[in-house]
């Protein structure tokens, strides 16, 4: 939000939450009904019917850029700015689809109120040429001066500072503006659209191509990696003034007072607001190579739907602990294709990149799904670990160093603190006393069947604030919480330990624990519930 929010800051449908999509439903249903029931083919309006598929295409187009950008910035090659993003930016940019919904409503309204806006042909070349010329002239010129006006203190503090809250940009940062700004932008981009409608040269192709061009350039320009090769400007020098680059616009977000142009730097060159470092940053970003990590954390997909919770999946879902969502079932065709692709690809791929002090950390995912069940069931008192399975008792005693006397074999269910495996059944949980705390011992949490009991997360610790670029959750763990396995690798590298843990061979537990705390990792509090109402 802007530093001093002005009027028309919030979207009018903000109180509706996810129900905002219902605003489009009446218009979409009416256009579909009109297309189906109309008997005369010449009176059927395909252009109005195509508005909803076009809105869905815009969402898909934006999501492709989000996924591509997050994957490329994690790899590090051609990256522009090293500073990471955090959860507050993800939350701020969550509702990027609001502007698509806003445009869709106005498209429907225009079709039913503006003469000549319906029954458009699929293509007219004269309308396309007129759209290009109007964009290069009035639209780019007016946007340049509107943008400069928005950087005046009065408007900047009330509106445009919301957009500039993101110093390091993602593709979708391009449309994160207050509602009032989007009204101005829509009016600006409506100049070519209304002109070709009023001159009877409009076509579906011109409308779709123009908006897709705007989305493409907006997303590309806000990527934090350079994608435009230098040879393109060498072969065709005038293109430098007709098309900006991600590094060009990145300077606007880091320097604030330069590079105001929309997509054509021409107006910055004319009015002397081009950043002097534009060419140098463009070249240096292109030369940047893929980073070599100091620590690699290997993970894997857990369920078919977990692909959407990866960092380059749905950004907002990735910023929340993994929980099953009903609407992901509607995406089963995409889910099925993703499973096939991961099976065919068969190679690890980078998911996330972080920095901690001088270390470069990366998370790689193995394209396999985890459906196995670990046969571990143990319970734990405050000072005594007990197991219900004799095989586990024998195996666990080998893993303890100096504290194996605290492990006992029992068949009792009276303890109120249980250290459990992921195969803990509903029947076994029902035998636990009211108010029992279940603490997962394994990497996967058990299913939650009891509302009168508390469930701790899997072995993990709170990460220090000095770890940069943490804006996604690790599986089902809360924000900025890392699994013990991931932390172990980081501490191992920080301390320069050369020994390896394998099988029952373990480091000195006290030494590892103290080192972990010294590096800023903190234990998680136990989530005990108020159970008085049971």
Order of alpha helices (4+ residues) and beta strands (2+ residues): alpha-alpha-alpha-alpha-alpha-alpha-alpha-alpha-alpha-alpha-alpha-alpha-alpha-alpha-beta-alpha-alpha-beta-beta-beta-beta-alpha-beta-beta-alpha-beta-beta-beta-beta-alpha-alpha-beta
